């Protein structure tokens, strides 16, 4: 349920503040970092549900492959199962 909510909704209502499509990754950056951490505990989704993972990457990480997951912790995001 948490993954579905993070995947589909704008929890922090940032899309209103960043209305342009090229700013979507900025608007969803906080939500994307939470989604990244939670996906580490959902390995079945990472390995078997390629359509869902493609949707997550397209929505939350279209131009940003570095995500902050804590104070001064940066993660480089790479999904090998997804090809462009």
Secondary structure as a PSIPRED ss2 file (coil, helix, strand):
# PSIPRED VFORMAT (PSIPRED V4.0)

   1 X C   1.000  0.000  0.000
   2 X H   0.000  1.000  0.000
   3 X H   0.000  1.000  0.000
   4 X H   0.000  1.000  0.000
   5 X H   0.000  1.000  0.000
   6 X H   0.000  1.000  0.000
   7 X H   0.000  1.000  0.000
   8 X H   0.000  1.000  0.000
   9 X C   1.000  0.000  0.000
  10 X C   1.000  0.000  0.000
  11 X C   1.000  0.000  0.000
  12 X C   1.000  0.000  0.000
  13 X C   1.000  0.000  0.000
  14 X C   1.000  0.000  0.000
  15 X C   1.000  0.000  0.000
  16 X C   1.000  0.000  0.000
  17 X C   1.000  0.000  0.000
  18 X C   1.000  0.000  0.000
  19 X C   1.000  0.000  0.000
  20 X C   1.000  0.000  0.000
  21 X H   0.000  1.000  0.000
  22 X H   0.000  1.000  0.000
  23 X H   0.000  1.000  0.000
  24 X H   0.000  1.000  0.000
  25 X H   0.000  1.000  0.000
  26 X H   0.000  1.000  0.000
  27 X H   0.000  1.000  0.000
  28 X C   1.000  0.000  0.000
  29 X H   0.000  1.000  0.000
  30 X H   0.000  1.000  0.000
  31 X H   0.000  1.000  0.000
  32 X H   0.000  1.000  0.000
  33 X H   0.000  1.000  0.000
  34 X H   0.000  1.000  0.000
  35 X H   0.000  1.000  0.000
  36 X H   0.000  1.000  0.000
  37 X H   0.000  1.000  0.000
  38 X H   0.000  1.000  0.000
  39 X H   0.000  1.000  0.000
  40 X C   1.000  0.000  0.000
  41 X C   1.000  0.000  0.000
  42 X C   1.000  0.000  0.000
  43 X H   0.000  1.000  0.000
  44 X H   0.000  1.000  0.000
  45 X H   0.000  1.000  0.000
  46 X H   0.000  1.000  0.000
  47 X H   0.000  1.000  0.000
  48 X H   0.000  1.000  0.000
  49 X C   1.000  0.000  0.000
  50 X H   0.000  1.000  0.000
  51 X H   0.000  1.000  0.000
  52 X H   0.000  1.000  0.000
  53 X H   0.000  1.000  0.000
  54 X H   0.000  1.000  0.000
  55 X H   0.000  1.000  0.000
  56 X H   0.000  1.000  0.000
  57 X H   0.000  1.000  0.000
  58 X H   0.000  1.000  0.000
  59 X H   0.000  1.000  0.000
  60 X H   0.000  1.000  0.000
  61 X C   1.000  0.000  0.000
  62 X C   1.000  0.000  0.000
  63 X C   1.000  0.000  0.000
  64 X C   1.000  0.000  0.000
  65 X C   1.000  0.000  0.000
  66 X E   0.000  0.000  1.000
  67 X E   0.000  0.000  1.000
  68 X E   0.000  0.000  1.000
  69 X E   0.000  0.000  1.000
  70 X E   0.000  0.000  1.000
  71 X C   1.000  0.000  0.000
  72 X C   1.000  0.000  0.000
  73 X E   0.000  0.000  1.000
  74 X E   0.000  0.000  1.000
  75 X E   0.000  0.000  1.000
  76 X E   0.000  0.000  1.000
  77 X C   1.000  0.000  0.000
  78 X C   1.000  0.000  0.000
  79 X C   1.000  0.000  0.000
  80 X C   1.000  0.000  0.000
  81 X C   1.000  0.000  0.000
  82 X C   1.000  0.000  0.000
  83 X C   1.000  0.000  0.000
  84 X C   1.000  0.000  0.000
